[in-house]
Amino acid sequence: MTKEKDLQLQAIVEELSGIREAMEDISDEISELHQSIMIIGMLKMAEVRPDMKEKLEPIFKEMVSAFEVAGGV
């Protein structure tokens, strides 16, 4: 291959690497949004249906514990 082709291929590799990193960031953000939506849904369910509050309480405690372990508090 010529030096020009090598440079073109290297530029493509760098661009694809940047795209991959951006997609990983987007995936992480989507995962965080999903978790937030799940938590909001459970909180709303506990609010609307008091009978669910008791059933969901262990899950809430587990989530808070996991959040604290992850350094969120």
NUNUBA-184428 format. One record per residue: x, y, z of N, C-alpha, C in turn; residue number from 1; residue in one letter. Coordinates in Angstrom, 3 decimals. Layout:
# NUNUBA-184428
<node><n_c1>X</n_c1><n_c2>Y</n_c2><n_c3>Z</n_c3><ca_c1>X</ca_c1><ca_c2>Y</ca_c2><ca_c3>Z</ca_c3><c_c1>X</c_c1><c_c2>Y</c_c2><c_c3>Z</c_c3><n>NUM</n><res>a</res></node>
...
This chain:
# NUNUBA-184428
<node><n_c1>0.845</n_c1><n_c2>-1.189</n_c2><n_c3>0.000</n_c3><ca_c1>0.000</ca_c1><ca_c2>0.000</ca_c2><ca_c3>0.000</ca_c3><c_c1>0.879</c_c1><c_c2>1.237</c_c2><c_c3>0.000</c_c3><n>1</n><res>m</res></node>
<node><n_c1>0.310</n_c1><n_c2>2.249</n_c2><n_c3>-0.543</n_c3><ca_c1>1.048</ca_c1><ca_c2>3.506</ca_c2><ca_c3>-0.561</ca_c3><c_c1>0.874</c_c1><c_c2>4.221</c_c2><c_c3>0.766</c_c3><n>2</n><res>t</res></node>
<node><n_c1>1.752</n_c1><n_c2>5.171</n_c2><n_c3>1.001</n_c3><ca_c1>1.689</ca_c1><ca_c2>5.937</ca_c2><ca_c3>2.241</ca_c3><c_c1>0.367</c_c1><c_c2>6.699</c_c2><c_c3>2.324</c_c3><n>3</n><res>k</res></node>
<node><n_c1>-0.123</n_c1><n_c2>7.171</n_c2><n_c3>1.188</n_c3><ca_c1>-1.400</ca_c1><ca_c2>7.906</ca_c2><ca_c3>1.155</ca_c3><c_c1>-2.558</c_c1><c_c2>7.001</c_c2><c_c3>1.590</c_c3><n>4</n><res>e</res></node>
<node><n_c1>-2.576</n_c1><n_c2>5.778</n_c2><n_c3>1.098</n_c3><ca_c1>-3.621</ca_c1><ca_c2>4.821</ca_c2><ca_c3>1.481</ca_c3><c_c1>-3.528</c_c1><c_c2>4.495</c_c2><c_c3>2.974</c_c3><n>5</n><res>k</res></node>
<node><n_c1>-2.300</n_c1><n_c2>4.321</n_c2><n_c3>3.461</n_c3><ca_c1>-2.113</ca_c1><ca_c2>4.052</ca_c2><ca_c3>4.889</ca_c3><c_c1>-2.679</c_c1><c_c2>5.188</c_c2><c_c3>5.732</c_c3><n>6</n><res>d</res></node>
<node><n_c1>-2.422</n_c1><n_c2>6.410</n_c2><n_c3>5.329</n_c3><ca_c1>-2.930</ca_c1><ca_c2>7.568</ca_c2><ca_c3>6.067</ca_c3><c_c1>-4.456</c_c1><c_c2>7.626</c_c2><c_c3>6.020</c_c3><n>7</n><res>l</res></node>
<node><n_c1>-5.029</n_c1><n_c2>7.306</n_c2><n_c3>4.864</n_c3><ca_c1>-6.487</ca_c1><ca_c2>7.289</ca_c2><ca_c3>4.738</ca_c3><c_c1>-7.095</c_c1><c_c2>6.219</c_c2><c_c3>5.649</c_c3><n>8</n><res>q</res></node>
<node><n_c1>-6.499</n_c1><n_c2>5.039</n_c2><n_c3>5.634</n_c3><ca_c1>-6.996</ca_c1><ca_c2>3.956</ca_c2><ca_c3>6.483</ca_c3><c_c1>-6.847</c_c1><c_c2>4.307</c_c2><c_c3>7.963</c_c3><n>9</n><res>l</res></node>
<node><n_c1>-5.742</n_c1><n_c2>4.926</n_c2><n_c3>8.326</n_c3><ca_c1>-5.536</ca_c1><ca_c2>5.325</ca_c2><ca_c3>9.716</ca_c3><c_c1>-6.591</c_c1><c_c2>6.351</c_c2><c_c3>10.137</c_c3><n>10</n><res>q</res></node>
<node><n_c1>-6.917</n_c1><n_c2>7.286</n_c2><n_c3>9.255</n_c3><ca_c1>-7.947</ca_c1><ca_c2>8.285</ca_c2><ca_c3>9.552</ca_c3><c_c1>-9.303</c_c1><c_c2>7.609</c_c2><c_c3>9.746</c_c3><n>11</n><res>a</res></node>
<node><n_c1>-9.597</n_c1><n_c2>6.622</n_c2><n_c3>8.919</n_c3><ca_c1>-10.860</ca_c1><ca_c2>5.890</ca_c2><ca_c3>9.039</ca_c3><c_c1>-10.903</c_c1><c_c2>5.130</c_c2><c_c3>10.367</c_c3><n>12</n><res>i</res></node>
<node><n_c1>-9.810</n_c1><n_c2>4.482</n_c2><n_c3>10.722</n_c3><ca_c1>-9.740</ca_c1><ca_c2>3.738</ca_c2><ca_c3>11.983</ca_c3><c_c1>-9.964</c_c1><c_c2>4.680</c_c2><c_c3>13.162</c_c3><n>13</n><res>v</res></node>
<node><n_c1>-9.335</n_c1><n_c2>5.839</n_c2><n_c3>13.146</n_c3><ca_c1>-9.498</ca_c1><ca_c2>6.808</ca_c2><ca_c3>14.232</ca_c3><c_c1>-10.937</c_c1><c_c2>7.311</c_c2><c_c3>14.314</c_c3><n>14</n><res>e</res></node>
<node><n_c1>-11.542</n_c1><n_c2>7.562</n_c2><n_c3>13.160</n_c3><ca_c1>-12.932</ca_c1><ca_c2>8.025</ca_c2><ca_c3>13.151</ca_c3><c_c1>-13.873</c_c1><c_c2>6.947</c_c2><c_c3>13.683</c_c3><n>15</n><res>e</res></node>
<node><n_c1>-13.657</n_c1><n_c2>5.713</n_c2><n_c3>13.261</n_c3><ca_c1>-14.486</ca_c1><ca_c2>4.612</ca_c2><ca_c3>13.760</ca_c3><c_c1>-14.297</c_c1><c_c2>4.409</c_c2><c_c3>15.264</c_c3><n>16</n><res>l</res></node>
<node><n_c1>-13.090</n_c1><n_c2>4.584</n_c2><n_c3>15.736</n_c3><ca_c1>-12.831</ca_c1><ca_c2>4.466</ca_c2><ca_c3>17.170</ca_c3><c_c1>-13.587</c_c1><c_c2>5.544</c_c2><c_c3>17.938</c_c3><n>17</n><res>s</res></node>
<node><n_c1>-13.593</n_c1><n_c2>6.762</n_c2><n_c3>17.408</n_c3><ca_c1>-14.344</ca_c1><ca_c2>7.848</ca_c2><ca_c3>18.036</ca_c3><c_c1>-15.837</c_c1><c_c2>7.571</c_c2><c_c3>18.045</c_c3><n>18</n><res>g</res></node>
<node><n_c1>-16.339</n_c1><n_c2>7.010</n_c2><n_c3>16.960</n_c3><ca_c1>-17.761</ca_c1><ca_c2>6.661</ca_c2><ca_c3>16.879</ca_c3><c_c1>-18.092</c_c1><c_c2>5.573</c_c2><c_c3>17.899</c_c3><n>19</n><res>i</res></node>
<node><n_c1>-17.218</n_c1><n_c2>4.582</n_c2><n_c3>18.027</n_c3><ca_c1>-17.431</ca_c1><ca_c2>3.504</ca_c2><ca_c3>19.001</ca_c3><c_c1>-17.489</c_c1><c_c2>4.059</c_c2><c_c3>20.419</c_c3><n>20</n><res>r</res></node>
<node><n_c1>-16.577</n_c1><n_c2>4.948</n_c2><n_c3>20.750</n_c3><ca_c1>-16.570</ca_c1><ca_c2>5.550</ca_c2><ca_c3>22.085</ca_c3><c_c1>-17.843</c_c1><c_c2>6.357</c_c2><c_c3>22.332</c_c3><n>21</n><res>e</res></node>
<node><n_c1>-18.283</n_c1><n_c2>7.102</n_c2><n_c3>21.321</n_c3><ca_c1>-19.515</ca_c1><ca_c2>7.884</ca_c2><ca_c3>21.460</ca_c3><c_c1>-20.714</c_c1><c_c2>6.963</c_c2><c_c3>21.663</c_c3><n>22</n><res>a</res></node>
<node><n_c1>-20.742</n_c1><n_c2>5.845</n_c2><n_c3>20.945</n_c3><ca_c1>-21.850</ca_c1><ca_c2>4.898</ca_c2><ca_c3>21.094</ca_c3><c_c1>-21.836</c_c1><c_c2>4.246</c_c2><c_c3>22.470</c_c3><n>23</n><res>m</res></node>
<node><n_c1>-20.655</n_c1><n_c2>3.978</n_c2><n_c3>23.013</n_c3><ca_c1>-20.563</ca_c1><ca_c2>3.425</ca_c2><ca_c3>24.368</ca_c3><c_c1>-21.104</c_c1><c_c2>4.428</c_c2><c_c3>25.385</c_c3><n>24</n><res>e</res></node>
<node><n_c1>-20.766</n_c1><n_c2>5.710</n_c2><n_c3>25.192</n_c3><ca_c1>-21.284</ca_c1><ca_c2>6.754</ca_c2><ca_c3>26.084</ca_c3><c_c1>-22.804</c_c1><c_c2>6.829</c_c2><c_c3>26.008</c_c3><n>25</n><res>d</res></node>
<node><n_c1>-23.338</n_c1><n_c2>6.762</n_c2><n_c3>24.798</n_c3><ca_c1>-24.792</ca_c1><ca_c2>6.801</ca_c2><ca_c3>24.611</ca_c3><c_c1>-25.436</c_c1><c_c2>5.592</c_c2><c_c3>25.279</c_c3><n>26</n><res>i</res></node>
<node><n_c1>-24.824</n_c1><n_c2>4.434</n_c2><n_c3>25.125</n_c3><ca_c1>-25.353</ca_c1><ca_c2>3.218</ca_c2><ca_c3>25.750</ca_c3><c_c1>-25.375</c_c1><c_c2>3.358</c_c2><c_c3>27.269</c_c3><n>27</n><res>s</res></node>
<node><n_c1>-24.319</n_c1><n_c2>3.920</n_c2><n_c3>27.836</n_c3><ca_c1>-24.276</ca_c1><ca_c2>4.137</ca_c2><ca_c3>29.288</ca_c3><c_c1>-25.386</c_c1><c_c2>5.078</c_c2><c_c3>29.733</c_c3><n>28</n><res>d</res></node>
<node><n_c1>-25.605</n_c1><n_c2>6.147</n_c2><n_c3>28.968</n_c3><ca_c1>-26.661</ca_c1><ca_c2>7.103</ca_c2><ca_c3>29.309</ca_c3><c_c1>-28.043</c_c1><c_c2>6.454</c_c2><c_c3>29.222</c_c3><n>29</n><res>e</res></node>
<node><n_c1>-28.252</n_c1><n_c2>5.630</n_c2><n_c3>28.200</n_c3><ca_c1>-29.533</ca_c1><ca_c2>4.932</ca_c2><ca_c3>28.056</ca_c3><c_c1>-29.746</c_c1><c_c2>3.988</c_c2><c_c3>29.236</c_c3><n>30</n><res>i</res></node>
<node><n_c1>-28.698</n_c1><n_c2>3.316</n_c2><n_c3>29.659</n_c3><ca_c1>-28.801</ca_c1><ca_c2>2.416</ca_c2><ca_c3>30.810</ca_c3><c_c1>-29.185</c_c1><c_c2>3.188</c_c2><c_c3>32.071</c_c3><n>31</n><res>s</res></node>
<node><n_c1>-28.568</n_c1><n_c2>4.342</n_c2><n_c3>32.281</n_c3><ca_c1>-28.905</ca_c1><ca_c2>5.171</ca_c2><ca_c3>33.443</ca_c3><c_c1>-30.350</c_c1><c_c2>5.663</c_c2><c_c3>33.368</c_c3><n>32</n><res>e</res></node>
<node><n_c1>-30.782</n_c1><n_c2>6.068</n_c2><n_c3>32.182</n_c3><ca_c1>-32.169</ca_c1><ca_c2>6.505</ca_c2><ca_c3>32.009</ca_c3><c_c1>-33.134</c_c1><c_c2>5.362</c_c2><c_c3>32.302</c_c3><n>33</n><res>l</res></node>
<node><n_c1>-32.806</n_c1><n_c2>4.179</n_c2><n_c3>31.825</n_c3><ca_c1>-33.656</ca_c1><ca_c2>3.012</ca_c2><ca_c3>32.058</ca_c3><c_c1>-33.807</c_c1><c_c2>2.757</c_c2><c_c3>33.549</c_c3><n>34</n><res>h</res></node>
<node><n_c1>-32.702</n_c1><n_c2>2.808</n_c2><n_c3>34.276</n_c3><ca_c1>-32.763</ca_c1><ca_c2>2.592</ca_c2><ca_c3>35.719</ca_c3><c_c1>-33.620</c_c1><c_c2>3.658</c_c2><c_c3>36.390</c_c3><n>35</n><res>q</res></node>
<node><n_c1>-33.451</n_c1><n_c2>4.905</n_c2><n_c3>35.969</n_c3><ca_c1>-34.238</ca_c1><ca_c2>5.996</ca_c2><ca_c3>36.554</ca_c3><c_c1>-35.723</c_c1><c_c2>5.807</c_c2><c_c3>36.284</c_c3><n>36</n><res>s</res></node>
<node><n_c1>-36.050</n_c1><n_c2>5.406</n_c2><n_c3>35.070</n_c3><ca_c1>-37.453</ca_c1><ca_c2>5.191</ca_c2><ca_c3>34.707</ca_c3><c_c1>-38.045</c_c1><c_c2>4.047</c_c2><c_c3>35.528</c_c3><n>37</n><res>i</res></node>
<node><n_c1>-37.269</n_c1><n_c2>2.988</n_c2><n_c3>35.721</n_c3><ca_c1>-37.751</ca_c1><ca_c2>1.862</ca_c2><ca_c3>36.531</ca_c3><c_c1>-38.022</c_c1><c_c2>2.311</c_c2><c_c3>37.966</c_c3><n>38</n><res>m</res></node>
<node><n_c1>-37.118</n_c1><n_c2>3.095</n_c2><n_c3>38.524</n_c3><ca_c1>-37.290</ca_c1><ca_c2>3.580</ca_c2><ca_c3>39.897</ca_c3><c_c1>-38.514</c_c1><c_c2>4.480</c_c2><c_c3>39.989</c_c3><n>39</n><res>i</res></node>
<node><n_c1>-38.654</n_c1><n_c2>5.394</n_c2><n_c3>39.039</n_c3><ca_c1>-39.813</ca_c1><ca_c2>6.293</ca_c2><ca_c3>39.036</ca_c3><c_c1>-41.102</c_c1><c_c2>5.489</c_c2><c_c3>38.923</c_c3><n>40</n><res>i</res></node>
<node><n_c1>-41.104</n_c1><n_c2>4.481</n_c2><n_c3>38.068</n_c3><ca_c1>-42.287</ca_c1><ca_c2>3.638</ca_c2><ca_c3>37.910</ca_c3><c_c1>-42.658</c_c1><c_c2>2.927</c_c2><c_c3>39.198</c_c3><n>41</n><res>g</res></node>
<node><n_c1>-41.660</n_c1><n_c2>2.406</n_c2><n_c3>39.886</n_c3><ca_c1>-41.949</ca_c1><ca_c2>1.717</ca_c2><ca_c3>41.149</ca_c3><c_c1>-42.431</c_c1><c_c2>2.693</c_c2><c_c3>42.214</c_c3><n>42</n><res>m</res></node>
<node><n_c1>-41.823</n_c1><n_c2>3.877</n_c2><n_c3>42.261</n_c3><ca_c1>-42.266</ca_c1><ca_c2>4.881</ca_c2><ca_c3>43.235</ca_c3><c_c1>-43.702</c_c1><c_c2>5.309</c_c2><c_c3>42.960</c_c3><n>43</n><res>l</res></node>
<node><n_c1>-44.033</n_c1><n_c2>5.494</n_c2><n_c3>41.693</n_c3><ca_c1>-45.406</ca_c1><ca_c2>5.870</ca_c2><ca_c3>41.327</ca_c3><c_c1>-46.374</c_c1><c_c2>4.753</c_c2><c_c3>41.695</c_c3><n>44</n><res>k</res></node>
<node><n_c1>-45.975</n_c1><n_c2>3.508</n_c2><n_c3>41.441</n_c3><ca_c1>-46.845</ca_c1><ca_c2>2.388</ca_c2><ca_c3>41.772</ca_c3><c_c1>-47.108</c_c1><c_c2>2.352</c_c2><c_c3>43.279</c_c3><n>45</n><res>m</res></node>
<node><n_c1>-46.060</n_c1><n_c2>2.586</n_c2><n_c3>44.064</n_c3><ca_c1>-46.226</ca_c1><ca_c2>2.597</ca_c2><ca_c3>45.519</ca_c3><c_c1>-47.112</c_c1><c_c2>3.755</c_c2><c_c3>45.953</c_c3><n>46</n><res>a</res></node>
<node><n_c1>-47.044</n_c1><n_c2>4.854</n_c2><n_c3>45.215</n_c3><ca_c1>-47.869</ca_c1><ca_c2>6.028</ca_c2><ca_c3>45.539</ca_c3><c_c1>-49.334</c_c1><c_c2>5.785</c_c2><c_c3>45.194</c_c3><n>47</n><res>e</res></node>
<node><n_c1>-49.575</n_c1><n_c2>5.212</n_c2><n_c3>44.039</n_c3><ca_c1>-50.937</ca_c1><ca_c2>5.002</ca_c2><ca_c3>43.553</ca_c3><c_c1>-51.596</c_c1><c_c2>3.804</c_c2><c_c3>44.234</c_c3><n>48</n><res>v</res></node>
<node><n_c1>-50.804</n_c1><n_c2>2.786</n_c2><n_c3>44.499</n_c3><ca_c1>-51.342</ca_c1><ca_c2>1.560</ca_c2><ca_c3>45.115</ca_c3><c_c1>-50.633</c_c1><c_c2>1.297</c_c2><c_c3>46.434</c_c3><n>49</n><res>r</res></node>
<node><n_c1>-51.220</n_c1><n_c2>1.754</n_c2><n_c3>47.519</n_c3><ca_c1>-50.589</ca_c1><ca_c2>1.565</ca_c2><ca_c3>48.831</ca_c3><c_c1>-50.265</c_c1><c_c2>0.106</c_c2><c_c3>49.151</c_c3><n>50</n><res>p</res></node>
<node><n_c1>-51.054</n_c1><n_c2>-0.825</n_c2><n_c3>48.619</n_c3><ca_c1>-50.768</ca_c1><ca_c2>-2.234</ca_c2><ca_c3>48.884</ca_c3><c_c1>-49.434</c_c1><c_c2>-2.665</c_c2><c_c3>48.266</c_c3><n>51</n><res>d</res></node>
<node><n_c1>-49.002</n_c1><n_c2>-1.954</n_c2><n_c3>47.238</n_c3><ca_c1>-47.731</ca_c1><ca_c2>-2.278</ca_c2><ca_c3>46.590</ca_c3><c_c1>-46.539</c_c1><c_c2>-1.744</c_c2><c_c3>47.381</c_c3><n>52</n><res>m</res></node>
<node><n_c1>-46.790</n_c1><n_c2>-0.766</n_c2><n_c3>48.228</n_c3><ca_c1>-45.696</ca_c1><ca_c2>-0.171</ca_c2><ca_c3>48.991</ca_c3><c_c1>-44.966</c_c1><c_c2>-1.234</c_c2><c_c3>49.807</c_c3><n>53</n><res>k</res></node>
<node><n_c1>-45.726</n_c1><n_c2>-2.085</n_c2><n_c3>50.488</n_c3><ca_c1>-45.110</ca_c1><ca_c2>-3.137</ca_c2><ca_c3>51.299</ca_c3><c_c1>-44.346</c_c1><c_c2>-4.136</c_c2><c_c3>50.431</c_c3><n>54</n><res>e</res></node>
<node><n_c1>-44.901</n_c1><n_c2>-4.451</n_c2><n_c3>49.270</n_c3><ca_c1>-44.252</ca_c1><ca_c2>-5.420</ca_c2><ca_c3>48.387</ca_c3><c_c1>-42.969</c_c1><c_c2>-4.852</c_c2><c_c3>47.782</c_c3><n>55</n><res>k</res></node>
<node><n_c1>-42.974</n_c1><n_c2>-3.542</n_c2><n_c3>47.516</n_c3><ca_c1>-41.824</ca_c1><ca_c2>-2.921</ca_c2><ca_c3>46.870</ca_c3><c_c1>-40.758</c_c1><c_c2>-2.451</c_c2><c_c3>47.861</c_c3><n>56</n><res>l</res></node>
<node><n_c1>-41.095</n_c1><n_c2>-2.362</n_c2><n_c3>49.122</n_c3><ca_c1>-40.154</ca_c1><ca_c2>-1.837</ca_c2><ca_c3>50.115</ca_c3><c_c1>-38.809</c_c1><c_c2>-2.575</c_c2><c_c3>50.128</c_c3><n>57</n><res>e</res></node>
<node><n_c1>-38.778</n_c1><n_c2>-3.914</n_c2><n_c3>50.076</n_c3><ca_c1>-37.471</ca_c1><ca_c2>-4.593</ca_c2><ca_c3>50.045</ca_c3><c_c1>-36.646</c_c1><c_c2>-4.214</c_c2><c_c3>48.804</c_c3><n>58</n><res>p</res></node>
<node><n_c1>-37.327</n_c1><n_c2>-4.027</n_c2><n_c3>47.689</n_c3><ca_c1>-36.625</ca_c1><ca_c2>-3.640</ca_c2><ca_c3>46.462</ca_c3><c_c1>-36.047</c_c1><c_c2>-2.242</c_c2><c_c3>46.617</c_c3><n>59</n><res>i</res></node>
<node><n_c1>-36.833</n_c1><n_c2>-1.319</n_c2><n_c3>47.194</n_c3><ca_c1>-36.346</ca_c1><ca_c2>0.043</ca_c2><ca_c3>47.422</ca_c3><c_c1>-35.105</c_c1><c_c2>0.021</c_c2><c_c3>48.313</c_c3><n>60</n><res>f</res></node>
<node><n_c1>-35.156</n_c1><n_c2>-0.762</n_c2><n_c3>49.379</n_c3><ca_c1>-34.021</ca_c1><ca_c2>-0.840</ca_c2><ca_c3>50.300</ca_c3><c_c1>-32.784</c_c1><c_c2>-1.393</c_c2><c_c3>49.593</c_c3><n>61</n><res>k</res></node>
<node><n_c1>-32.989</n_c1><n_c2>-2.388</n_c2><n_c3>48.762</n_c3><ca_c1>-31.875</ca_c1><ca_c2>-2.980</ca_c2><ca_c3>48.019</ca_c3><c_c1>-31.270</c_c1><c_c2>-1.969</c_c2><c_c3>47.051</c_c3><n>62</n><res>e</res></node>
<node><n_c1>-32.132</n_c1><n_c2>-1.198</n_c2><n_c3>46.372</n_c3><ca_c1>-31.642</ca_c1><ca_c2>-0.186</ca_c2><ca_c3>45.440</ca_c3><c_c1>-30.864</c_c1><c_c2>0.901</c_c2><c_c3>46.168</c_c3><n>63</n><res>m</res></node>
<node><n_c1>-31.364</n_c1><n_c2>1.344</n_c2><n_c3>47.308</n_c3><ca_c1>-30.666</ca_c1><ca_c2>2.371</ca_c2><ca_c3>48.087</ca_c3><c_c1>-29.307</c_c1><c_c2>1.848</c_c2><c_c3>48.533</c_c3><n>64</n><res>v</res></node>
<node><n_c1>-29.270</n_c1><n_c2>0.608</n_c2><n_c3>48.973</n_c3><ca_c1>-28.016</ca_c1><ca_c2>-0.001</ca_c2><ca_c3>49.404</ca_c3><c_c1>-27.020</c_c1><c_c2>-0.071</c_c2><c_c3>48.244</c_c3><n>65</n><res>s</res></node>
<node><n_c1>-27.488</n_c1><n_c2>-0.492</n_c2><n_c3>47.085</n_c3><ca_c1>-26.625</ca_c1><ca_c2>-0.577</ca_c2><ca_c3>45.901</ca_c3><c_c1>-26.133</c_c1><c_c2>0.803</c_c2><c_c3>45.499</c_c3><n>66</n><res>a</res></node>
<node><n_c1>-27.005</n_c1><n_c2>1.800</n_c2><n_c3>45.611</n_c3><ca_c1>-26.649</ca_c1><ca_c2>3.169</ca_c2><ca_c3>45.266</ca_c3><c_c1>-25.557</c_c1><c_c2>3.674</c_c2><c_c3>46.205</c_c3><n>67</n><res>f</res></node>
<node><n_c1>-25.690</n_c1><n_c2>3.377</n_c2><n_c3>47.497</n_c3><ca_c1>-24.696</ca_c1><ca_c2>3.805</ca_c2><ca_c3>48.480</ca_c3><c_c1>-23.355</c_c1><c_c2>3.119</c_c2><c_c3>48.230</c_c3><n>68</n><res>e</res></node>
<node><n_c1>-23.387</n_c1><n_c2>1.832</n_c2><n_c3>47.909</n_c3><ca_c1>-22.160</ca_c1><ca_c2>1.090</ca_c2><ca_c3>47.633</ca_c3><c_c1>-21.463</c_c1><c_c2>1.657</c_c2><c_c3>46.400</c_c3><n>69</n><res>v</res></node>
<node><n_c1>-22.248</n_c1><n_c2>2.081</n_c2><n_c3>45.413</n_c3><ca_c1>-21.685</ca_c1><ca_c2>2.629</ca_c2><ca_c3>44.181</ca_c3><c_c1>-21.155</c_c1><c_c2>4.043</c_c2><c_c3>44.376</c_c3><n>70</n><res>a</res></node>
<node><n_c1>-21.349</n_c1><n_c2>4.600</n_c2><n_c3>45.566</n_c3><ca_c1>-20.842</ca_c1><ca_c2>5.942</ca_c2><ca_c3>45.820</ca_c3><c_c1>-21.800</c_c1><c_c2>7.039</c_c2><c_c3>45.449</c_c3><n>71</n><res>g</res></node>
<node><n_c1>-23.061</n_c1><n_c2>6.707</n_c2><n_c3>45.302</n_c3><ca_c1>-24.053</ca_c1><ca_c2>7.696</ca_c2><ca_c3>44.901</ca_c3><c_c1>-24.513</c_c1><c_c2>8.592</c_c2><c_c3>46.021</c_c3><n>72</n><res>g</res></node>
<node><n_c1>-24.258</n_c1><n_c2>8.200</n_c2><n_c3>47.256</n_c3><ca_c1>-24.701</ca_c1><ca_c2>9.017</ca_c2><ca_c3>48.389</ca_c3><c_c1>-23.500</c_c1><c_c2>9.574</c_c2><c_c3>49.102</c_c3><n>73</n><res>v</res></node>
